[in-house]
Amino acid sequence: MKISGNTILITGGGSGIGRALAEAFHTLGNQVIIAGRRQQVLDETVAANPGMKSALLDIENAEGIRVFADRLGKDYPSLNVVIHNAGIMRPENLLEQGDDLGTLDATVTTNLLGPIRLTAALLPLLKQQPAATIMTVSSGLAFIPLALTPTYCATKAAIHSYSQSLRYQLRNTSVDVIELVPPYVQTELMGSGQASDPRAMPLKDFIDEVMTILKTQPDATEILGERVRPLRFAELNGVEKYEAFFQSFNDAVPAPH
């Protein structure tokens, strides 16, 4: 992926990792469009970054995604990079879930169906570009699930699988597929406490690492920082060590995470 001269759409671009990526790419001379559900948050981000653009998007609305993609193609015909960053992460007590599946439905729709639907809607435009990139965002928890957030982890594991299949099917096109695999980062994904949790990687450090990898490894298919590698490659140690790691990892994480 080239890191300048692009027209980039970033979903969930008004806060957390999405905003930090948007600002990093904006600084490098890309035309960045941030998308999300909260107009005020989008407006605040754009105001702080003159030249950045925004567009409202409800990633849970299937028909809305199609309308959004059509409008985006007309407004930004040079669009060649999509970063699927929008996501939600909520704790679930499966023993007491019963018929209340609101969190499950919202998580699957936002984290999994949303990126798949938006990719399908934008792929015709992306394939027309001389060079294009789809960046999915999974998680270290795709490889070692956090039992506290089972649906979130399941969607991220599915995004990893989807990214591999998408990359293979697009291998003879101009569209590259990159999977960004974050560790535990200081954002408000799981509430304000996460933003100052000393166990989490500072957001600036994470973004600096990501941008360095993109600059120095332009052909990378997975963006893996040092902190996420133990999770990403835990299965290489064998079943017994993996199970032990899973047990200790979950035992060590108090709620909320």
Secondary structure, 3 states (H helix, E strand, C coil): CCCCCCEEEEECCCCHHHHHHHHHHHHCCCEEEEEECCHHHHHHHHHHCCCCEEEECCCCCHHHHHHHHHHHHHHCCCCCEEEECCCCCCCCCCCCCCCCCHHHHHHHHHHHHHHHHHHHHHHHHHHHCCCEEEEEECCHHHCCCCCCCHHHHHHHHHHHHHHHHHHHHCCCCCEEEEEEECCCECCCCCCHHHHHCCCCECHHHHHHHHHHHHHHCCCCCEEECHHHHHHHCHHHHCHHHHHHHHHHHHHCCCCCC
